[in-house]
């Protein structure tokens, strides 16, 4: 049985808190998909397992990307001006404004 989390927090005090919450959300999503994949394997439903594999691959990539950003935010936190540059780096990599 899948349980749902409460609404996400929206009143963070630091950028580290924001990116930590994002990383935890990605981990939660990965775990939820993995549970479904486990059931698919248990039921010998290889088509569903194969279908979900693409989503797990995407989640692994997303978790890695968020963790990389989180580590930068932690490192750049000592010099707040660097967070401004990280924001612009992320904006460029996304190809559109973040806000």
Steps between C-alpha positions, in 0.01 A plus 500: 500500500630843406481784749504864405701768671347818636515816292858612446651762724497848353671719756868414477754713680805425285578387145649181649160417652332549161741274310502241778120483480518465122753218532280322756200534267697339217606218733137446604391482137778253416403280795133504397579397142737231630221352715275479195781334306545247782132409478526471122792258535322302772197465269727421204360806321806567288325751276423731793851454638648590162272802472603627844873450435507823296350689793756358744780599263360854493470506878863392542602786273274748684628396842859538382432845351321627813775360725763675289314830534453443873874450545567824308247688712670373817843600369387836365308583819818636658502776237139599425598680180587163351137390536410775255739345249364151566150632433613630161686177426181302569294742292733453202501122535119498509478729199238715667459721808448314827227740607 
